[in-house]
Amino acid sequence: MVLSKAVPSSSHDASLDCTFASRYVRAPLPRFKLPEESIPKEAAYQVINDELMLDGNPRLNLASFVTTWMEPECDKLIMAALNKNYVDMDEYPITTELQNRCVNMIAHLFNAPIGEEETAVGVGTVGSSEAIMLAGLAFKRKWQNKRKAEGMPYDKPNIVTGANVQVCWEKFARYFEVELKEVKLKEGYYVMDPEKAVAMVDENTICVAAILGSTLTGEFEDVNKLNELLTEKNKETGWDVPIHVDAASGGFIAPFLYKDLVWDFRLPLVKSINVSGHKYGLVYAGVGWVVWRSKEDLPDELVFHINYLGADQPTFTLNFSKGSSQIIAQYYQFIRLGFEGYKNIIENCMENAKVLRQGLEQTGKFNIVSKEVGVPLVAFALKDRTYYTVFDISENLRRFGWIVPAYTMPADAQHIAVLRVVVREDFSRSLAEWLVSDIHKVVQELDEQVKHVTKVVTTQVDITARGGGTDGALVHKSEQEIAEEVITYWKKLVSRKKTSGVC
Amino acid sequence: MVLSKTASESDVSIHSTFASRYVRASLPRFRMPENSIPKEAAYQIINDELMLDGNPRLNLASFVTTWMEPECDKLMMAAVNKNYVDMDEYPVTTELQNRCVNMIAHLFNAPLGESETAVGVGTVGSSEAIMLAGLAFKRKWQNKRKEQGLPYDKPNIVTGANVQVCWEKFARYFEVELKEVKLSEGYYVMDPEKAVQMVDENTICVAAILGSTLNGEFEDVKLLNDLLTKKNAETGWDTPIHVDAASGGFIAPFLYPELEWDFRLPLVKSINVSGHKYGLVYAGIGWCIWRTKEDLPEELIFHINYLGADQPTFTLNFSKGSSQVIAQYYQLIRLGFEGYKNIMENCQENAMVLKEGLEKTGRFNIVSKDNGVPLVAFSLKDNSRHDEFEVSEFLRRFGWILPAYTMPPDAQNITVLRVVIREDFSRTLAERLVLDIQKVLHELDVMPSKKDIDIQKTKSVAAAWKRFVEDKKKTNGIC
């Protein structure tokens, strides 16, 4: 016989309390030190979930090229693979095989000169940063070996790129002690000029890096021209300077939209290419790929051979343990979409970019800085920068939920500031139309403010002029002075009205 | 009026996944397929292939976490589309990382004031963390040598031969010479005295391991600190220490709080720990903590300015998922000190159960120590007929993945089997494993040894059978 008993008042059973009123959520969250006690998992979940509500919405983050939506079937696969440590190749042979298949598919997509049954040379990485560091390392080592063989000094390697490179090239240069020789940009020309680049090449250059899909404007650099000019220079000088193509964004766009654009291994000087799986490869953040032309382009001394239980697996990565989810997701996308699927999606992105571009042009306030050929994005600058800048527009758009970044161009075009919207797979036409209308609103608000301020200025000046002391000419006052005068005026008004009666 | 029509063109969604044309065609391996396939088919195909992978939870080789609470799984799935590096767009996620860094720095007794923020960073794993720490040491040493007007082109690092492969990677990729202290039979970690002897003016740091991957042992960092302090006083070189606490960093503070191995020792300038080992998070997160700002040269730090906010960053990777950082914070506040302590104590107990079970068989030597990472490394007392690699192979049939390794120089003649006890390796699993190992031993005992197999004997037996069969074939009757 079970006796009912009243809930004891002293001991507090944690699970009876509602999450939001339990003692755990009342106490402040530990910030600097590990808390002494455990808390229930529901409370931990709720606490973190609530704080994260204040983060931006990834799908409205128009700054990022990185994928923010995948099909639920793929989410299922990702979830199931969360506890698989990718590096345990012998324990998870299928996952390793999926990576190898992806590498081969990408190598063929980039027209690597491999035979029908030959396996490609490449590796999956955490992103293009790691991929670029590996490619750079390979170039550096090859160059050093060549110089050693020639008996020449090898202590001052350099790499030639445009000033529009993504920060990971600067990281590579700084961390691996390679000098970075940047071709400066100029107004109206925001990518690396192949002629200037080749002019900068010297005997210490380990490679020239071209970008297919500049982060600033989405433009594709002319790799074909670079290859021609560099081939000529190589013939004259006898240096064997190769090319690396940073196709982080463009690598999954050009093969589908611009088949005739020659930028990849079809050009003989291109020895390695990197691409971000998590950009237009349509996978969540955390996967990139680097592919080499042939075995000779990857010095064997950089490759580690790990032997577990008898199986030899060559590896060349900076990271060791990492999750398997993104690799599986990349393979999913390849077989799910196939060539036609990727083509459809990128074409759709381009159309949505066009809708956005035309909407912005119609406002009459913007210059479009990005080109129509390239990564589907729209970069635009204000025609008239006198009263407000693109940074003001960017800030104001946040109120509507949009995250649209504003940037200044690198040297020598620092006076140009642009707003940039990246069109990803999940940026639909209706969202594009909403964005145009919200930008319209913001611009109108800013214009109104300008008019209001000008009105106040002229009014105040009239008052002062009539008040005497000046010779009647219009005086230009600073905003601060105007504000101070307005406040003083109101203060006087209010203090005159103050009676001793109850309010 | 809608006329019914017979299905002339096959409508893809009517077919069952397993009988649709997509699953009949062979899977593309080398080239991207031309056409799309339905998402259900893509899911099923990949899911089915992956069934042939090992079961992560039975993978006893790995230190890396293979189970987390469903609440945390929910948080991770929700964060899978958040690109961690967009600090300005996701300020709360960035703040969570900063909180984790601070908690870990305090756990390691970094000399910080009450409201002083720690110097550290979240990485993809200990490999990246070690490379960043090594870079900092290399740059500091180069700057020092440049100031002194001395050559700085031959940096080296002193470690034990038991180091994990990422130290070799660091050395090879960043052009630092690796000076390894050799092991010896019975002594499988770095000997502090030998290490200090190897230190010279070009040494950028000495790396000690808290939790050797081979047998889980903690190296004596305190002794190393004492000896190195003496040597520094004699020579005037300022050689620092880095502690690779990939496994041990989340064990020692909870199980062995008196053990002095961290920033309490003055020469320790940086420590790395894997969040995805005993930090109890899935693969993909590590942490690197520096003692003070001075130990991280400013020239290595990149300042990224987005929309006016300055965020200093020092990582090798750029874009990556946010899930693991959030999961780490979840674990830290969910478990707290007592939670981690309970889990580590539980792991130790299960390791004891396994160790005692193995000792009772009478066939094994236990190579791992009781103090250290909760794992059991053991070798066969008699491996003349069958070796540890065969035991490992046979255990696969039962589903267990138990690796066998040879020790690095100079103990290459020793082979061990190693079982890592993670949070999700329960006592019952430990008992089952012992039973299965016993079964395997019984089988191996009755099997002929590989060395017993005499080639000549085999050939003559095969020839005899051949003749026998051919003789029988001479009839004309139907088979």
Interface residues (C-beta under 8 A of the other chain):
Chain A: L29 P30 R31 F32 K33 L34 P35 E36 E37 S38 I39 K41 E42 A44 Y45 V47 I48 N49 E51 L52 L54 D55 G56 P58 R59 N61 A63 S64 V66 T67 T68 W69 M70 E71 E73 C74 D75 K76 L77 I78 M79 A80 A81 L82 N83 K84 N85 Y86 D88 E91 Y92 P93 I94 T95 L98 R101 N104 M105 H108 L109 V126 G127 S128 S129 E130 M133 L137 D155 Q166 V167 C168 E170 K171 R174 Y175 F176 E177 S276 H278 Y284 A285 G286 E301 L302 F304 I306 Y308 L309 G310 L318 N319 F320 S321 K322 G323 S324 S325 Q326 I328 Y331 Y332 F334 I335 R336 L337 G338 F339 E340 G341 Y342 F391 S394 E395 I403 P405 A406
Chain B: L27 P28 R29 F30 R31 M32 P33 E34 N35 S36 I37 K39 E40 A42 Y43 I45 I46 N47 E49 L50 L52 D53 G54 P56 R57 N59 A61 S62 V64 T65 T66 W67 M68 E69 E71 C72 D73 K74 L75 M76 M77 A78 A79 V80 N81 K82 N83 Y84 D86 E89 Y90 P91 V92 T93 L96 R99 N102 M103 H106 L107 S115 V124 G125 S126 S127 E128 M131 L135 D153 Q164 V165 C166 E168 K169 R172 Y173 F174 E175 S274 H276 Y282 A283 G284 E299 L300 F302 I304 Y306 L307 G308 L316 N317 F318 S319 K320 G321 S322 Q324 I326 Y329 Y330 L332 I333 R334 L335 G336 F337 E338 G339 Y340 F389 S392 E393 I401 P403 A404
